[in-house]
Amino acid sequence: MLLGLAGVACLRGQATCPATPIYSPCELIFEMTAEEAAQNPNPYLTVTLHAEFRSPRHRTAMMPGFWDGGRKFVIRFTPLKPGDWDFRVTSSVASINGKTGTFTATEADHPGFIKPDNLRAWSTTESRKGHLWMGDTAYTFAWIDRATFDQMIEARSKQNFNHIRGLVMSPRTDLRPAYTSPDKPNVEHFQELDKRIRAMNAKGIFADLILAGDRNHLVKVFPERQQRERYVRYLIARYSPFMITWQGVQEFEEYTDGRALLKEIGLLLKQYDPYQQPRSTHTLTTSAPLLPDGWMTYIIYQSSSVPLAAVERQVYQAPMVNAEFAYEDSGAGKSHPHHVSSDEFRRRLWRMTMNGQYPTFGNTGTYGGSKFTVDPKYLDSPGATAMKAWFEFFERTRYWELEPFFEVEGGVGLALGGIEYIVYLEKPGPVSVVTEKKGYEVYWFRPATGETIKEKKDYKGEKFEGRPPDDSSDWVLHLSRDGRKESMAKSWKFESRPIFLQEPERNPQKIPFEIVEPTADPLPVGKPIKFAAKLTRETRASKAMLYVWEAEATADQQGYRIIGDSQSGDFTLPAGLAKNYPAVVNLRLYGLNGNGKLYQLDKVEKAAR
């Protein structure tokens, strides 16, 4: 939010910041007088406070302040440019209102915050370098004992994790409350959260902040819209100056009218966060249905579905972070179907990667689920080792430009044409890759250990054929023009080629499949329904078709729901698909063939309870 600022002068004795490196938060601290405190017994409700900061280039931003207990108020601000910054404070408290000052921001070797870039990638704001998002899940990082937290951050930093996602407030009654009432934050909770986010940031780790739990938790704590707005603005004031992202609520589909609620808080974040930190929300499958509402800047998934990942990669223009494709059970136990073995976790990691998603890790011994105790002995699990190997592999690539590549047999591929080709072989065996006719170094990478084997002879041609060193595990083939990539890193722009979205083929006469089920009229809500698609033209490409089924009650504006990811089977329409029944439902079937061609077929149905 840009505002005018005139007549700023530095007054002696006013609160100010010492010399502050760019991208490091500084704090202006103010206190009410005893008389003002008596007039404001609940300052969280009655006191307004913000400061206007003018940069060395005379651009101005507004930063809200927050109550920090007792008579204390804080305005936390992170300068993004070096030089002298002026500020002026506006407040409903007379002794604070009108205070002005100046502080100096110094140069620092800091990459900056992160932002979406190149359609589906991430870059840093200061250096515009690629940001290889690799996350961990620690829902209770704000509550676990400090020694365990410190051990976790140290371990994850060494393992190359640069994001940790967790709750700002929890629905669990056994944990310290964030609010003692809708109008009274537990300041001690937020002060501890401040310290932990600072500790994460000091290790280069972003905090992915989930504002509330699932099952209407946010609305239960804050039933009134004004209370929710006050909460969001409080979080912006405390946390937007840090290295953070916003992740909405857990599983928005479980909320009553979840889309409207997320639009409400998402637009507040968009309006009041001066740093425009990335915004999305957690989900049961995909948060992409909320993109049309104009507040979300990246998509979050909770799904190991390869068809879903492949299809939405072709449709949407936003970075994709898979927060829950699997949690690794390396000994702590499992309570959900997506709690899987270390080997299965690794395979899912690479399946999702090959469809262009950034991964978030979780181990049942460390993720902070209600049925599990956080135990540091699970920090060095095989899954964490596989994540570290994954990061070190992709650090050697131009990962921010890689796109799914379909001219592959024996595996699934990503490529930057003519520069590098990456093929994941979940089942080792012969592999062939169509390439641009260049010379490439040939590497074989073992995902389980990070071992890399370079073939003695380079490859030059238009079709690589080979097989991995052994058949004992999954492998990754990497054809790379190392010298060319090194040259590009020195002289080329962030993106070396344009990336285009695919427009699905919607003409039924050109679509090689048809919907043959469901046939019920109306479709019953909450009960299994048979679905099936039938190929009408069989080719090599159509036989490899990936299918995704969506249902949407457009008039009720709840967004679509993913109901199937195969050619045939059973799906169940969720009750939250519509507000009122009977409802008109648009049944949408996507098909992505083996050559990467996307088709879309729509059918209108009725649904009833």
Secondary structure, DSSP 8 states (H G I E B T S, - for coil): -----------TTS----SEETTS-EEEEEE--HHHHHH-SSHHHH--EEEEEE-TTS-EEEEE-EE-STTEEEEEE---SSEEEEEEEEESSTTTTT-EEEEEEE-------EEEETTTEEEETTT--B----EEE-TTTTTS-HHHHHHHHHHHHHTT--EEEEESS-S-TTS--SEEETTEE-HHHHHHHHHHHHHHHHTT-EEEEE-B-STTHHHHH--SHHHHHHHHHHHHHHHTTSSEEE--BS-GGGSTTHHHHHHHHHHHHHHH-TT---B----SSBSGGGGGGS---SEEE----HHHHHHHHHH--S-EEES-S-EE-SSS---STTEE-HHHHHHHHHHHHTTT-EEEE-BTTTS--TTS---GGGTT-HHHHHHHHHHHHHTTTTGGG-EEE--EESSEEEEETTTEEEEEESS-S-EEEEEEEEEEEEEEEETTTTEEEE-SS-EEEEEEEE--S-SSS-EEEEEE-HHHHHHHHHHS-S-SS-------B--GGG-SEEEEE---SSEEBTSEEEEEEEESS--HHHHT-EEEEEEE-GGGT---EEEE-SSEEEEEB-GGG-SSSSEEEEEEEEEE-TTS-EEEEEEEEEEE-
